[in-house]
Amino acid sequence: MSILDKIERYRDEEERLKWEGTFADYLELLKEKPWVAQTAHSRVYNMINDAGVEEANGKKSYSFFKESIYGLEESLEKLVEEYFHSAAKRLDVRKRILLLMGPVSGGKSTLVTMLKRGLEDYSRTEKGAVYAIKGCPMNEDPLHLIPLHLRKDFQKEYGIRIEGNLSPLNMMRLEQEYGGRIEDVQVERIFFSEDKRTGIGTFSPSDPKSQDIADLTGSIDFSTIAEFGSESDPRAYRFDGELNKANRGMMEFQEMLKCDEKFLWHLLSLTQEGNFKAGRFALISADELILAHTNESEYKSFISNKKNEALHSRIIVMKVPYNLKVSEEERIYKKMISESDLANVHIAPHALKVAAIFTILTRLKETHKAGIDLVKKMKLYDGESVEGFNSQDLKELQSEFSDEGMSGIDPRYVINRISSAIIRKQLTSISALDVLRSIKEGLDQHASISKEDKERYTDYITVARKEYDLIAKEEVQKAFVYSYEESAKTLMDNYLDNVEAFCNKNKLRDPLTGDEMSPDEKLMRSIEEQIGISENAKKAFREEILIRISAYARKGKKFEYNSHERLREAIQKKLFADLKDIVKITTSVKTPDESQLKKMNDVIARLIDEHGYNSVSANELLRYVGSLLNR
């Protein structure tokens, strides 16, 4: 389908979704679809919920945020359940401004943008449909037409509670255009759009001396006063402030705490009472989510100012810290790169992971828990198993510091350094070492990094380099072992024969002489030690292997090289240890002989075909691992 066909289909869909009718027709619609009358907070909560919720280990994750926000599951669950869910139930939290607080580039703006784009899309669905009085600049709820004295009767009949009063403009229109006949008032379906200023508003403070409160609440249209005769005539007023236009949806209050006080006081009435003052009119009702965002230092300054005390209790603060999981940080970098012009540059496997390791280390705090350093803590946070520690230890670590993740290196810095390395050196392929080198060089240029932080971050680069050394060796190890797959299988079969004899207290028979032999303890231990199996644990490990073999046999399956993850790892490490000399020779000899060259080419082909390298990065990796082994 061509882009023009898609545009035509979109236009047809827009026409199909349109609806117009009288207020009487709207009431019939409400009988079929009572959810149409939901509040703004309820609509946001249902939008998130309808996208899908997964629950695992007592924790919820929301599909709505999955594609753009990574590693903030706990913060998002708190936001959705403690704020949006409670507000949707009309509890008191809906009468609060939602303030997202977190470090720069931590995801606050992304979160707000997702909610805005989400509402635009949701208003085009059946469950998210929004209806308003036709021609109303504030997209007013048609149910405001029901007189106050009839609202209890309406609630009994429809099960819907009405909040808010009819605006001055629609009150006048009801009398003048419809002769007071509420049932004849025209109602239409509206679609939220930030660009068209329908149901979504954005307010950004500027110079307090020049910015007018009209930006929030609308203003008098002086050109019409001669026609209508009075400034208090609603037809002479422009209901085009951000609070007017965001009615029924949400308003983003950018840098709220930098705003002049006179702008903030309007929010007191709006959040607590659901109305605000505009021009020479009675209070105007509005149903909208007010969402602001700030950083920690600005919030502390705001809290310390006694003049702001009245607003303190009207704000619910939700922390949006940096992500603390290496795997999720890597996803953030991949997303940022995919959206840039760097997408055509080959980034070697693990280059982004190593950058993520460094970044996460800068965000973590040293624990007081014995036996855990930052690297172990980082691995536990990322869901890796660390010997001697369990899920309870992880919970204790996560609850140790309330402000963990509120400082450290931001993702943009890392992407900027990757960009710098690529552009400055005209690279078409970038490795983990290139990334770390560029990050280190950039620390001097980072304005907000203190001398102490710079020293600490330099140490973290060294730690990340050591982690990469382990990853690089393992990567080459796997590629080499695959080239010697027959040797790996032979070694495993030999080990299993000895394990079986050991567990069953049998002797082995020498295949050449036919003599009986005791199980080869030295061979078995040389393999088991590769994965840290202690002398005391060897018997349990061997019995576990034997049980696995028996289980496979009962199912008519053959126990293969890949049938036991830890045994496979041990065999690989043992074989690689035996092959180290070959690796050293193959990677360090300037003019390798034919057999060495074949082995080297086999390994490079394996790295390219199955591990995601290109020829440049594969050769670089081999040379680097060779240099590590020769130290």
Stockholm file with secondary structure:
# STOCKHOLM 1.0

chainA/1-631         MSILDKIERYRDEEERLKWEGTFADYLELLKEKPWVAQTAHSRVYNMINDAGVEEANGKKSYSFFKESIYGLEESLEKLVEEYFHSAAKRLDVRKRILLLMGPVSGGKSTLVTMLKRGLEDYSRTEKGAVYAIKGCPMNEDPLHLIPLHLRKDFQKEYGIRIEGNLSPLNMMRLEQEYGGRIEDVQVERIFFSEDKRTGIGTFSPSDPKSQDIADLTGSIDFSTIAEFGSESDPRAYRFDGELNKANRGMMEFQEMLKCDEKFLWHLLSLTQEGNFKAGRFALISADELILAHTNESEYKSFISNKKNEALHSRIIVMKVPYNLKVSEEERIYKKMISESDLANVHIAPHALKVAAIFTILTRLKETHKAGIDLVKKMKLYDGESVEGFNSQDLKELQSEFSDEGMSGIDPRYVINRISSAIIRKQLTSISALDVLRSIKEGLDQHASISKEDKERYTDYITVARKEYDLIAKEEVQKAFVYSYEESAKTLMDNYLDNVEAFCNKNKLRDPLTGDEMSPDEKLMRSIEEQIGISENAKKAFREEILIRISAYARKGKKFEYNSHERLREAIQKKLFADLKDIVKITTSVKTPDESQLKKMNDVIARLIDEHGYNSVSANELLRYVGSLLNR
#=GR chainA/1-631 SS CCHHHHHHHHHHHHHHHCCEEEHHHHHHHHHHCGGGGCCHHHHHHHHHHHTCEEEETTEEEEHHHHTTCCSCHHHHHHIIIIIIIHHHTTCGGGGSEEEEECCTTSSHHHHHHHHHHHHHHHTTSSTTCEEEETTCTTCCCGGGGSCGGGHHHHHHHHCCCCCSCCCHHHHHHHHHTTTTCGGGCEEEEECCBTTTTBSEEEECCCCTTTCCTHHHHCEECGGGHHHHCCTTCGGGEECCSHHHHTTTSEEEEETGGGSCHHHHHHHHHHHHHSEECCTTSSCEECCCEEEEEECHHHHHHHHHCGGGHHHHTTEEEEECCCCCCHHHHHHHHHHHHHTSGGGGSEECTTHHHHHHHHHHHHHCCCCCSTTCCHHHHHHHHTTCCCTTCCHHHHHHHHTTCTTTTSSSCCHHHHHHHHHHHHHHHTCSEECHHHHHHHHHHHGGGCTTCCHHHHHHHHHHHHHHHHHHHHHHHHHHHHHHHHHTHHHHHHHHHHHHHHHHHHHTTCCEECTTTCCEECCCHHHHHHHHGGGTCCTTTHHHHHHHHHHHHHHHHHTTCCCCTTSSHHHHHHHHHHHHHHHHHHHHHHHHCSSCCHHHHHHHHHHHHHHHHHHCCCHHHHHHHHHHHHHHHTC
#=GC SS_cons         CCHHHHHHHHHHHHHHHCCEEEHHHHHHHHHHCGGGGCCHHHHHHHHHHHTCEEEETTEEEEHHHHTTCCSCHHHHHHIIIIIIIHHHTTCGGGGSEEEEECCTTSSHHHHHHHHHHHHHHHTTSSTTCEEEETTCTTCCCGGGGSCGGGHHHHHHHHCCCCCSCCCHHHHHHHHHTTTTCGGGCEEEEECCBTTTTBSEEEECCCCTTTCCTHHHHCEECGGGHHHHCCTTCGGGEECCSHHHHTTTSEEEEETGGGSCHHHHHHHHHHHHHSEECCTTSSCEECCCEEEEEECHHHHHHHHHCGGGHHHHTTEEEEECCCCCCHHHHHHHHHHHHHTSGGGGSEECTTHHHHHHHHHHHHHCCCCCSTTCCHHHHHHHHTTCCCTTCCHHHHHHHHTTCTTTTSSSCCHHHHHHHHHHHHHHHTCSEECHHHHHHHHHHHGGGCTTCCHHHHHHHHHHHHHHHHHHHHHHHHHHHHHHHHHTHHHHHHHHHHHHHHHHHHHTTCCEECTTTCCEECCCHHHHHHHHGGGTCCTTTHHHHHHHHHHHHHHHHHTTCCCCTTSSHHHHHHHHHHHHHHHHHHHHHHHHCSSCCHHHHHHHHHHHHHHHHHHCCCHHHHHHHHHHHHHHHTC
//
